[in-house]
Amino acid sequence: MKIRRLEWLGYVSRMNEIRSVKKIFEGKLEGRRGRGRPRLRWINSVEDDLRKLGVKRWRTKALNRE
């Protein structure tokens, strides 16, 4: 499952800027958040997987497919 998440991360990061998935992935929400602990986002779990694997600068590596 972690491998699929990382593959999807690379696919989305290489997408064209006008695609709706890319807009949602990079979008920022406006307004106030609710009380309590912030909810975990999908990118948080993916970045945690990358940190455990020792991958640094994943955004530049995702753009360079070689």
Stockholm file with secondary structure:
# STOCKHOLM 1.0

chainA/1-66         MKIRRLEWLGYVSRMNEIRSVKKIFEGKLEGRRGRGRPRLRWINSVEDDLRKLGVKRWRTKALNRE
#=GR chainA/1-66 SS CHHHHHHHHHHHHTSCTTSHHHHHHHCCCCSCCCSSSCCCCHHHHHHHHHHHHTCCCHHHHHHCCC
#=GC SS_cons        CHHHHHHHHHHHHTSCTTSHHHHHHHCCCCSCCCSSSCCCCHHHHHHHHHHHHTCCCHHHHHHCCC
//
